[in-house]
Amino acid sequence: MSIAFVLGNGQSRSDIELQFLKTKGLIYGCNALYREFEPDVLVATDRPIADKIQQSGYALTNKFYTRKPTAGQGAIRIPQAYWSYSSGPVALAIAAESQHTKIYLLGFDLGPTQNNKFNNVYAGTEFYKTSDSVPTYTGNWVQQIVAVSKKFPQIQFVRVHGQTTAEISAFKNLNNFGCTSIAEFLKQLNNG
């Protein structure tokens, strides 16, 4: 069985030790994750942060996908099929294209914080809204995640829920898409 972890940047991801995941499977992440952790694959679709990542030299030594790579800086162009997708769903699609049998989605909270504010571990830093901002609309992300799940029916997708993870009814209709708590997720990983 080939396991992968796709990291969104919702606050629920803060409860997971990322180095531990490295021992269990490949890690796909997005945007500012590179500031603190090097996933196996990084994705950024928004031009300002994608340019910053490339200018930092990150893409010269790490696998990095973006829509418009800068020549000579090492980035890879996002596959055309996912050109219009947001960073998290693109990372999920690239993981699915790699034919893992099980893909865990962590930090895909797809909703506001408990006090109805912007939910992102990088809130208030460069390229991100402040933590007291209104939540980001996530309907397009939900549609893109559903599309990836349907395109790869042989892959089992498991969304890991934390305290800030929103319930998404569209995921309940997918045969290959489940959810689990952070505690149960960690228990499964520790038991092999």
Phi, psi and omega per residue, in radians:
M1 nan 2.323 3.122
S2 -1.859 2.073 -3.090
I3 -1.872 2.477 3.038
A4 -2.336 2.732 3.105
F5 -2.172 2.222 3.080
V6 -1.951 2.119 -3.039
L7 -1.765 2.019 2.896
G8 -1.495 3.120 -3.090
N9 -1.966 0.433 3.024
G10 -1.194 2.743 -3.048
Q11 -1.072 -0.451 -3.128
S12 -1.080 -0.422 3.133
R13 -1.139 -0.373 -3.108
S14 -1.073 -0.365 -3.112
D15 -1.488 0.064 -3.075
I16 -1.985 2.309 3.078
E17 -1.438 1.889 -3.015
L18 -1.167 -0.619 3.120
Q19 -1.084 -0.597 3.101
F20 -1.095 -0.689 -3.135
L21 -1.085 -0.576 -3.127
K22 -1.002 -0.501 -3.126
T23 -1.415 -0.143 -3.027
K24 -1.941 -0.344 -3.109
G25 3.044 -3.130 3.120
L26 -1.325 2.581 -3.108
I27 -2.091 2.246 3.083
Y28 -2.007 2.288 -3.109
G29 -2.420 -3.088 -3.096
C30 -2.541 2.700 2.997
N31 0.950 -2.190 -2.972
A32 -1.250 -0.016 3.098
L33 -0.901 -0.621 -3.080
Y34 -1.042 -0.359 -3.132
R35 -1.116 -0.518 -3.041
E36 -2.166 -0.210 -3.008
F37 -2.733 2.478 3.110
E38 -1.828 1.770 3.059
P39 -1.283 2.992 3.071
D40 -1.198 -0.560 3.105
V41 -2.437 2.337 3.086
L42 -2.090 2.498 3.131
V43 -2.282 2.415 2.977
A44 -2.522 2.111 -3.132
T45 -1.669 -0.493 -3.136
D46 -1.317 2.262 -2.999
R47 -1.010 -0.816 -3.083
P48 -1.029 -0.817 -3.128
I49 -1.279 -0.594 3.096
A50 -1.090 -0.734 3.106
D51 -1.115 -0.734 -3.141
K52 -1.080 -0.746 3.124
I53 -1.070 -0.785 3.139
Q54 -1.152 -0.740 3.135
Q55 -1.117 -0.464 -3.139
S56 -1.264 -0.257 -3.081
G57 1.572 -0.043 -3.093
Y58 -0.960 -0.762 -3.045
A59 -1.246 -0.215 3.103
L60 -1.318 -0.414 -3.102
T61 -2.151 -0.015 -3.121
N62 -2.379 2.666 3.125
K63 -1.337 2.055 -3.071
F64 -2.363 2.237 3.122
Y65 -1.928 2.443 3.033
T66 -2.664 2.971 -3.105
R67 -1.233 -0.777 -3.060
K68 -2.230 1.477 3.133
P69 -1.082 2.522 3.036
T70 -1.498 2.241 -3.097
A71 -0.955 2.357 3.056
G72 1.401 0.060 -3.114
Q73 -1.900 0.122 2.952
G74 1.570 -0.123 -3.088
A75 -1.291 2.720 3.123
I76 -1.929 2.456 3.140
R77 -1.314 2.342 3.081
I78 -1.021 2.380 3.098
P79 -0.964 2.455 -3.059
Q80 -0.948 -0.625 -3.112
A81 -1.039 -0.411 -3.079
Y82 -2.038 0.294 -3.060
W83 -0.941 -0.688 -3.059
S84 -1.576 -0.015 -3.100
Y85 -1.348 2.778 3.038
S86 -1.429 2.937 -3.002
S87 -0.979 -0.885 -3.121
G88 -1.043 -0.877 3.080
P89 -1.090 -0.566 3.064
V90 -1.134 -0.784 3.108
A91 -1.023 -0.715 3.103
L92 -1.106 -0.760 -3.135
A93 -1.125 -0.726 3.124
I94 -1.135 -0.681 3.065
A95 -1.095 -0.736 3.134
A96 -1.147 -0.692 3.106
E97 -1.064 -0.446 3.141
S98 -1.410 0.026 3.010
Q99 1.113 0.637 2.983
H100 -1.169 2.642 3.130
T101 -1.504 -0.446 3.107
K102 -2.427 2.296 3.127
I103 -2.208 2.132 3.068
Y104 -1.637 2.364 3.061
L105 -1.840 2.055 -3.132
L106 -2.073 2.409 3.139
G107 1.311 0.237 3.037
F108 -1.584 1.157 -3.031
D109 -1.215 -0.627 3.044
L110 0.946 0.633 3.118
G111 -2.978 3.110 -3.090
P112 -1.361 3.050 3.000
T113 -1.217 3.081 -3.139
Q114 -1.123 -0.404 3.083
N115 -1.773 0.416 3.017
N116 1.117 0.729 3.124
K117 -2.097 3.101 3.136
F118 -0.994 2.195 -3.042
N119 -1.882 1.682 3.102
N120 -2.775 2.345 -3.125
V121 -1.134 -0.314 -3.141
Y122 -1.802 0.247 3.130
A123 -0.914 2.372 3.097
G124 1.504 -0.018 3.103
T125 -1.810 3.051 -3.093
E126 -0.931 2.313 3.130
F127 1.380 0.047 -3.106
Y128 -2.157 2.617 3.044
K129 -1.177 2.859 3.096
T130 -1.315 2.802 -3.087
S131 -1.170 -0.288 3.101
D132 -1.697 0.189 3.116
S133 -1.335 2.848 3.080
V134 -1.171 2.658 -3.137
P135 -1.083 2.690 3.072
T136 -1.413 2.470 3.048
Y137 -1.173 2.301 -3.061
T138 -2.080 0.103 -3.108
G139 -1.000 -0.689 3.117
N140 -1.156 -0.652 3.114
W141 -1.117 -0.739 3.120
V142 -1.034 -0.831 -3.140
Q143 -1.053 -0.699 -3.124
Q144 -1.206 -0.687 3.098
I145 -1.135 -0.728 3.083
V146 -1.053 -0.775 -3.131
A147 -1.078 -0.743 3.113
V148 -1.114 -0.772 3.138
S149 -1.047 -0.718 -3.137
K150 -1.238 -0.586 -3.131
K151 -1.216 -0.443 -3.092
F152 -2.159 1.208 -3.065
P153 -1.162 -0.303 -3.136
Q154 -1.416 -0.187 -3.130
I155 -1.694 2.417 3.051
Q156 -1.625 2.085 3.102
F157 -1.778 2.314 -3.130
V158 -2.279 2.039 3.111
R159 -1.587 2.180 -3.106
V160 -1.590 2.167 -3.055
H161 -1.715 2.359 2.996
G162 -2.119 -2.937 -3.093
Q163 -1.148 -0.445 -3.105
T164 -1.816 0.233 -3.125
T165 -1.502 2.168 -3.139
A166 -1.386 2.557 3.006
E167 -1.317 2.297 -3.124
I168 -2.144 1.939 -3.067
S169 -1.134 -0.543 -3.113
A170 -1.078 -0.471 -3.130
F171 -1.330 -0.404 -3.082
K172 -1.225 -0.305 -3.115
N173 -1.606 0.050 -3.105
L174 -1.702 2.242 -3.102
N175 -1.202 -0.469 -3.052
N176 -1.896 0.405 -3.065
F177 -2.281 2.112 3.130
G178 -2.242 -3.085 3.084
C179 -2.474 2.748 3.117
T180 -2.645 2.767 3.094
S181 -1.364 2.842 3.079
I182 -1.058 -0.741 -3.133
A183 -1.065 -0.782 3.140
E184 -1.185 -0.683 3.091
F185 -1.014 -0.861 -3.139
L186 -1.130 -0.642 3.089
K187 -1.095 -0.775 3.120
Q188 -1.080 -0.747 -3.134
L189 -1.163 -0.709 -3.121
N190 -1.198 -0.447 3.140
N191 -1.597 0.065 3.060
G192 1.479 nan nan
